[in-house]
Amino acid sequence: MFRKVVQVTNNFKLKHKLIISYILVVMIPVMIVGGGVVSYFRSQAMDRAIDQATNNVEKTKSQLGNLLRIPMDVSNTLLLDKDLERMVTTRYESVLELTKAYLNYDEFTRFKRTYREIAGVRFYYDNQTLINNLELIPIDENTSKTHWYQQAMSTKSLIWTYIDDNEPIPVRKLSLIRQLPFPERRTSGVLMVSLDQNELNRMLLQEPFETLIADEAGNVVAAKDSSFVGKTLESLDFGVDLSQLEKGTHKLNIKGEPSYMIVDELIPENSINGLRVVSVFSTESIVKDANKVSLIGLVIILLVLLIALAFVYIVSFLTSNRLLRLSRHLNRLALGDLNVVSRIDGNDEIGQLSRQFNYMVESIRSLMNQVVEKTEQNTALEIAQREIKLKMMASQINPHFLFNALESIRMNAHMKGEKEIANVVRLLGRLMRKNLEVGRESTPIKEEIEMVRSYLEIQKFRYEDRLKYELNIDPQAQEIRIPPLIIQPLVENAVVHGVEDKEDGVEVNVDIQFNGELLVIRIRDNGLGMTPQRLDEVIHSISSPDESENNRIGLRNVHQRLVLSYGEEHGLKIFSEYGRGTEFSFTIPVNV
């Protein structure tokens, strides 16, 4: 069966295969998938909305819990406040005495100033000598009959409730209520810490859905819509008794619209009651955009599919013709025609095949010539390598022969009394030996300085009084290892340019200091120095990879070795003032 289908398919023209394949593989599956995408889109949008609302409720609970800790901390502080106990339990003989006591006690005011979340602190106590100043309030008959007061006096735990009493200046805020006992006096009072309403509402302003917080009695204590505050859950026009809903996600009809409601509870530590967090959103508001996007998407997909069908037909027709032309060119090549040229234009795959076909033909024609040329080049290269090897062997000199010859010259000069010449020859031999050891990765400072000293003594023999030098080496730096031959080129530069450019000679100073982390090396001379323009040229040349200026190879070598070993910040720095001299400096980090 499969073979028959393949045979029938192979009998179709390429353009017909492309169109049928497009319809079966693209158009029909896309239309089927499109219907499923709409349903999936709606479901995903709803799930995301529920997850978002649930996460927002959890976030609100967390923020609310943090907010409620502040009045809890305030109440715990006042629970141990002996000044408050002494003040409210004292029987005052006069208003003046009471006024002084009020002025001396400012804890309640301090809490309001310290915590913006606190709207006010009140303490109710049965002491008729007190005067109601909205902070310290004597208990009267109306207060003693309130539900929150009676509940506070019956328990030691914390109570959270919305205070909506008939006092001259009503509280009407979520408040912490707790009993503050005075064991020594066998009495107690009731503390009320009220939260700032704006701080409560501010938590909910950024919520995408309608969200509110209610106390145990069903009073709304905070809401995204601030007009809900103070109302009861029963009075809100949600068409359902919110106070009876359990924790979790509920699918409801609110005002005739399918909706979801997320309900959660927060019971603070040491509290006998808690608060409810409720979030409500309409199903239609969530899926409306999804439906609109899905419909637009389906229309666009249908239009695109129809347009694409037309393009598939056109492309298949053009492709078939071009492939037929290329096939004819291949047949000519197969028959041995190496002069065939394909002139199929375009930058697509067929056009690339056409150009590659031409490259292949050209490659076949030139293959023999390339092989011959390559053979000749390899032969010439082997001859050149042999010549280089012979020259290298001829130029090899045994270093021991040079050292023995210098030693013979030194001993002969010493025996003839030419001690100064013998010493210079000895120094020259030492300097040559150190230069041959430059392949080492590092050398101690003291060995590098010995090589510098040998070089300076040789130059002093040459220039006599025209050269003076001073080596100032920190004893702590003697054993620190540095790259070999890193100081001598700078000293050589100072000596050569200083002596040649200044008639009365030059003084070279080498200063090496160690500060515990960096090795600081400075080479100064009092030679003629450089002009600012000349200094800029030198600085540019040592940083440039161009080695055309042979007279600066030593400086460039030192700078690039420092940069490659330790980084740009430890490279060679040059300071010069015309007529006063030049200073080279660089730093080496220790333990790098």
Stockholm file with secondary structure:
# STOCKHOLM 1.0

chainA/1-592         MFRKVVQVTNNFKLKHKLIISYILVVMIPVMIVGGGVVSYFRSQAMDRAIDQATNNVEKTKSQLGNLLRIPMDVSNTLLLDKDLERMVTTRYESVLELTKAYLNYDEFTRFKRTYREIAGVRFYYDNQTLINNLELIPIDENTSKTHWYQQAMSTKSLIWTYIDDNEPIPVRKLSLIRQLPFPERRTSGVLMVSLDQNELNRMLLQEPFETLIADEAGNVVAAKDSSFVGKTLESLDFGVDLSQLEKGTHKLNIKGEPSYMIVDELIPENSINGLRVVSVFSTESIVKDANKVSLIGLVIILLVLLIALAFVYIVSFLTSNRLLRLSRHLNRLALGDLNVVSRIDGNDEIGQLSRQFNYMVESIRSLMNQVVEKTEQNTALEIAQREIKLKMMASQINPHFLFNALESIRMNAHMKGEKEIANVVRLLGRLMRKNLEVGRESTPIKEEIEMVRSYLEIQKFRYEDRLKYELNIDPQAQEIRIPPLIIQPLVENAVVHGVEDKEDGVEVNVDIQFNGELLVIRIRDNGLGMTPQRLDEVIHSISSPDESENNRIGLRNVHQRLVLSYGEEHGLKIFSEYGRGTEFSFTIPVNV
#=GR chainA/1-592 SS CHHHHHHHHHTSCHHHHHHHHHIIIIIHHHHHHHHHHHHHHHHHHHHHHHHHHHHHHHHHHHHHHHHHHHHHHHHHHHHTCHHHHHHHHCCCSSHHHHHHHHHHCCHHHHHHHHCTTEEEEEEEESCTTSCCCSSEEECCHHHHHSHHHHHHHTCSSBEEEECCCCCSSCCCSEEEEEEEEETTTTEEEEEEEEECHHHHHHTTTTCSSEEEEECTTSBEEEESSGGGTTCBTTTSSSSSCGGGCCSEEEEEEETTEEEEEEEEEECCTTBSCCEEEEEEEEHHHHHHHHHHHHHHHHHHHHHHHHHHHHHHHHHHHHHHHHHHHHHHHHHHHHTTCTTCCCCCCCSSHHHHHHHHHHHHHHHHHHHHHHHHHHHHHHHHHHHHHHHHHHHHHHTCCCHHHHHHHHHHHHHHHHHTTCHHHHHHHHHHHHHHHHHHTTTSSCEEHHHHHHHHHHHHHHHHHHHGGGEEEEEEECGGGTTCEECTTSSHHHHHHHHHHHHHHCTTCEEEEEEEEECSSEEEEEEEECSCCCCHHHHHHHHHHHHSSCCCCGGGHHHHHHHHHHHHHHCGGGSCEEEEETTTEEEEEEEEETTC
#=GC SS_cons         CHHHHHHHHHTSCHHHHHHHHHIIIIIHHHHHHHHHHHHHHHHHHHHHHHHHHHHHHHHHHHHHHHHHHHHHHHHHHHHTCHHHHHHHHCCCSSHHHHHHHHHHCCHHHHHHHHCTTEEEEEEEESCTTSCCCSSEEECCHHHHHSHHHHHHHTCSSBEEEECCCCCSSCCCSEEEEEEEEETTTTEEEEEEEEECHHHHHHTTTTCSSEEEEECTTSBEEEESSGGGTTCBTTTSSSSSCGGGCCSEEEEEEETTEEEEEEEEEECCTTBSCCEEEEEEEEHHHHHHHHHHHHHHHHHHHHHHHHHHHHHHHHHHHHHHHHHHHHHHHHHHHHTTCTTCCCCCCCSSHHHHHHHHHHHHHHHHHHHHHHHHHHHHHHHHHHHHHHHHHHHHHHTCCCHHHHHHHHHHHHHHHHHTTCHHHHHHHHHHHHHHHHHHTTTSSCEEHHHHHHHHHHHHHHHHHHHGGGEEEEEEECGGGTTCEECTTSSHHHHHHHHHHHHHHCTTCEEEEEEEEECSSEEEEEEEECSCCCCHHHHHHHHHHHHSSCCCCGGGHHHHHHHHHHHHHHCGGGSCEEEEETTTEEEEEEEEETTC
//
